[in-house]
Structures are given as C-alpha cells and as structure tokens.
C-alpha cells in the first residue's frame, strides 16, 4: 500500500491562511479532496494523511469531515491547543473520531526556539499517548535541539519530524543540521517524513540530485523503518508538480530492496499512524 503521509486541504481564506502571501499565488485558491483524488490515482497512491494548515479547532473539524466523506483520506493530523488547561477534554472530544491520528502545532512560526520545552506545551504532549495520538514536529533547523529534548522527555510518545526540518537545500549540507538529525534519530520514538523539500530551494530551482545528500543523512540516521514519503501537496506546487515530487523519493529508493521501498512509500505510515 502506498500512502502519502503528508498533504493539506483548505478552502482559501486570506485571513485564516495568512501565511499564503502574494509570493504563493498558486496556493491562493481552494484545494479539496476532489482535486487530490485523481492525482493520487494517477500516481498509484492508495491513500493519504491530511495535516492541519491552520491553528484552529475548526480546521480539525473541517479535515475530519472530509475524511469521513472520502475513503482515500486514511487519517488526519489536526490541531488542538496543547497549552490549554482543558486539553484532556479537547483530546477526548476529537479522538472520538477514529480518523484523528495525531496533532500538530506550527512551531516553526514560534519566535522562541525552545517553545516546545514550555511546561504548558509539554503538559499537552504528556496527554497524547492516552488517546493514542501521535505528534508531528514542524520546526526549522534552529529548533531541532528542542525537538531532541522534547522527544527524549516523552519516550512513550510517538513523534514524526515533518519535512526533514526544512534545511536550506540549495546551500548544501549544514553540519549543525546533520548533527541534530543524528541526535534526534537516537530517540527510537521519532520517525521522519521525507517531504517538503522542493519548497526549501532557492527560487524553487532544483535537480533531483540536490536532495540526495539530505536523504542520505536521514536514511542513515533513522533507517528505513522510520522514514516515510510525504508530498506536502498542495504546498509542493510552489516547487514542482505531484509527479515530480514523488519521483524524487521513488528514484532515490530504487536502489533499496523491495521490502524497504514498500515500507518507506507507505507501510511505515500505516504503522506509525495506525491507519
């Protein structure tokens, strides 16, 4: 089974999705299951995980509603305020829907590089496992050190790093990013999505080989059992179409045994998110 572990839907609203600025005009429209379904079929992808793009519980309701209407949406990573005093109530409410598989906070937008080490945030993280929920780590490289400490503090919690932490691909490997990825991977409860790479290139200009040194580091650090393919559609349209994005990963892993390719392209996501 081939699973896209990371994509988004939205009904475009310039206020709600303020991060989509005028440099991203291709994204300033609706992206819904009717748009993605044919694309997945054309690329022989069996299903996907829809991930929040707006920090509101309305977004979580929106994604769960679409997942309930579309079988190919196998799971949802939503948003709840992990810092809230009544976090357990929110988690209990949303986890009644079995397609809610995890939650995410857009930590990359937080100015404090140690945001994830706040006591109120960690209190929310501490409640996820009892509801069977995963946590997606969305950070920039300068926030990776905090991700290492967070995941180490909660060894029973399942974490996955989104977009390999968004290194600046066009500038080549950075030693600090490499070292932090290796450190994060030492925590066996952390996986990594090979996703979101084309948008981290200068002027969205790239060749497949530009990504290979970064995937080398991730594969060496996490091993094939803890990495998973994700498209980051439709955000990936800033830097390429869906086929180009999935081909980057497929071509790279073509050298691996079939069992390992199948794991990276879907079975790891099935296991991680309990799809």
C-alpha positions in Angstrom: 0.0 0.0 0.0 1.3 3.4 -1.0 0.5 6.2 1.4 1.2 10.0 1.1 1.9 10.7 4.8 1.6 14.5 4.5 -0.7 16.7 2.5 -3.2 19.6 3.1 -6.7 20.7 2.2 -8.2 24.2 2.5 -10.9 26.5 1.4 -8.8 29.5 0.8 -9.3 32.5 3.1 -6.6 35.2 3.1 -7.1 35.9 6.8 -7.3 32.3 8.0 -4.4 31.2 5.9 -2.4 34.4 6.2 0.9 32.5 5.7 -0.1 32.1 2.0 1.2 35.5 0.9 1.4 37.0 -2.6 4.6 35.2 -3.4 2.5 32.0 -3.3 -0.3 32.9 -5.7 -0.6 29.4 -7.0 -1.8 28.4 -3.5 -4.4 31.2 -3.2 -7.4 29.0 -4.1 -9.3 26.0 -2.7 -7.6 22.6 -2.6 -10.1 19.9 -1.7 -10.4 16.1 -1.9 -11.9 16.3 -5.4 -8.6 17.9 -6.6 -6.3 15.4 -4.9 -8.1 12.2 -5.6 -7.4 11.9 -9.3 -3.7 13.0 -8.7 -3.2 10.2 -6.2 -4.8 7.7 -8.6 -2.6 8.8 -11.5 0.5 8.3 -9.3 -0.7 4.9 -7.9 -1.0 6.2 -4.3 -3.7 4.4 -2.3 -4.4 7.0 0.4 -3.2 10.0 2.3 -2.9 11.6 5.7 -4.4 15.1 5.8 -2.4 17.5 8.1 -3.6 20.8 9.6 -2.5 24.1 8.0 -4.4 26.4 10.3 -4.2 26.5 14.1 -7.9 26.2 15.0 -10.2 23.5 16.1 -12.4 24.5 13.2 -9.6 23.2 11.0 -9.6 19.9 12.8 -13.4 19.6 12.3 -13.0 20.5 8.6 -10.4 17.8 8.0 -12.3 15.1 9.9 -15.4 16.0 8.0 -13.7 15.5 4.7 -12.0 12.3 5.9 -15.4 10.9 6.8 -16.6 11.6 3.2 -13.6 10.3 1.4 -12.2 6.8 2.0 -8.8 7.7 0.5 -8.1 10.1 3.4 -6.9 7.5 5.8 -6.1 9.7 8.7 -6.0 13.3 10.0 -3.4 15.2 11.9 -5.3 18.1 13.5 -4.8 20.9 15.8 -5.8 21.5 19.4 -4.3 24.0 21.8 -1.8 21.8 23.7 -1.2 24.6 26.2 -4.9 24.8 27.3 -5.8 23.9 30.8 -8.6 21.7 29.5 -6.5 19.9 26.9 -7.7 16.4 28.0 -11.3 17.5 27.3 -10.4 18.6 23.8 -8.5 15.4 23.1 -11.3 13.3 24.3 -13.8 15.1 22.1 -11.8 14.9 18.9 -10.4 11.4 19.4 -14.0 10.0 19.3 -13.4 10.2 15.5 -11.2 7.3 14.7 -9.7 9.1 11.7 -7.9 11.5 14.1 -4.5 10.0 14.3 -2.4 12.9 15.6 -1.9 16.6 16.3 0.5 19.3 15.2 1.4 22.8 16.3 3.1 25.1 13.8 6.2 25.5 15.9 8.2 27.0 13.1 6.2 30.2 13.5 7.0 30.5 17.2 9.8 33.0 17.8 11.1 31.1 20.8 13.4 28.3 19.6 12.7 26.5 22.9 8.9 26.8 22.6 8.4 23.1 22.8 10.1 23.0 26.2 7.5 25.2 27.8 5.7 23.4 30.7 2.2 24.2 29.4 3.1 22.8 26.0 4.7 19.7 27.4 1.7 19.1 29.6 -0.3 18.8 26.4 2.2 16.5 24.9 2.0 14.3 28.0 -1.7 13.7 27.4 -1.5 12.5 23.8 -0.5 8.8 24.4 -3.5 8.0 26.5 -5.7 8.9 23.5 -3.5 7.0 21.0 -2.4 10.2 19.2 0.9 10.9 17.5 2.7 14.3 17.3 4.1 15.9 14.1 7.1 18.1 14.8 7.2 21.1 12.4 10.3 23.1 13.0 13.2 24.9 11.4 16.8 23.7 11.9 17.4 26.1 14.7 14.5 24.5 16.7 15.8 20.9 16.3 17.7 20.9 19.5 14.5 21.5 21.4 12.9 18.6 19.4 15.6 16.3 20.6 14.9 17.2 24.2 11.1 17.0 23.8 11.1 13.6 22.3 13.7 12.3 24.8 11.4 13.6 27.7 8.5 11.5 26.4 9.9 8.2 25.3 6.4 6.5 25.1 5.1 9.2 22.8 5.3 8.7 19.0 6.8 11.7 17.2 7.4 12.3 13.5 9.6 15.1 12.1 8.0 16.9 9.2 9.9 18.0 6.1 13.3 16.8 7.5 13.2 20.1 9.5 13.4 22.3 6.4 17.1 22.7 5.8 18.2 25.1 3.0 18.6 22.6 0.3 20.3 24.9 -2.3 23.1 25.7 0.2 24.1 22.1 0.7 24.5 20.2 3.9 24.9 22.2 7.2 26.9 20.4 9.9 24.6 21.6 12.7 21.5 20.2 10.8 23.3 16.9 10.2 24.4 16.6 13.8 20.9 17.5 15.2 19.2 15.0 12.8 21.5 12.3 14.0 20.9 13.2 17.7 17.1 13.3 17.1 17.2 9.9 15.5 18.8 8.4 18.5 15.4 8.6 20.1 13.6 5.4 18.9 10.2 7.0 19.3 10.9 9.5 16.5 10.3 9.0 12.8 10.9 11.3 9.8 8.9 12.4 6.8 10.9 12.8 3.5 8.7 15.6 2.5 8.5 19.4 1.9 12.0 19.6 0.3 11.3 21.3 -3.0 10.0 24.4 -1.3 13.3 24.8 0.6 15.2 25.6 -2.6 16.4 29.0 -3.8 13.7 30.4 -6.2 12.3 26.8 -6.3 15.1 25.8 -8.7 16.4 22.3 -8.2 17.5 19.0 -9.6 16.8 15.6 -8.1 20.4 15.1 -7.1 20.3 18.2 -4.9 18.1 16.3 -2.4 20.1 13.1 -2.3 22.7 14.2 0.3 19.9 15.2 2.7 18.0 11.9 2.2 21.3 10.1 2.7 21.7 11.7 6.1 18.0 10.9 7.1 18.2 7.3 5.9 21.5 6.7 7.6 20.2 8.3 10.9 16.6 6.9 11.1 16.9 3.7 9.0 14.3 2.6 6.5 11.8 1.5 9.2 11.4 5.1 10.5 11.1 7.3 7.4 8.0 7.8 5.2 7.1 9.6 2.0 5.1 12.7 2.0 4.2 15.1 -0.8 3.3 18.3 1.1 0.6 18.8 -1.6 -0.5 21.5 -2.5 2.3 23.5 -0.9 4.7 21.5 -3.1 3.2 23.1 -6.2 5.4 26.1 -5.4 8.4 24.0 -6.5 7.0 21.2 -8.7 4.1 19.1 -9.6 3.0 16.0 -7.6 4.7 13.5 -10.0 8.0 15.3 -9.8 7.9 15.3 -6.0 7.0 11.6 -5.6 9.6 10.7 -8.3 12.4 12.3 -6.2 11.8 9.8 -3.4 11.0 6.8 -5.8 14.2 7.3 -7.8 16.3 7.7 -4.7 15.0 4.5 -3.0 15.1 2.5 -6.2 18.5 1.1 -5.0 16.9 -0.4 -1.9 15.4 -3.8 -1.5 11.7 -4.1 -2.3 10.7 -4.6 1.3 12.4 -1.3 2.3 10.9 0.6 -0.6 7.4 -0.6 0.4 8.0 0.5 3.9 9.1 4.0 3.0 6.4 4.5 0.4 3.5 3.5 2.7 3.8 0.7 5.2 5.7 2.9 7.7 3.0 5.5 7.6 0.3 2.8 8.1 2.1 1.5 11.2 3.0 5.0 12.6 -0.5 6.4 12.3 -2.4 3.2 12.8 -4.2 3.6 9.5 
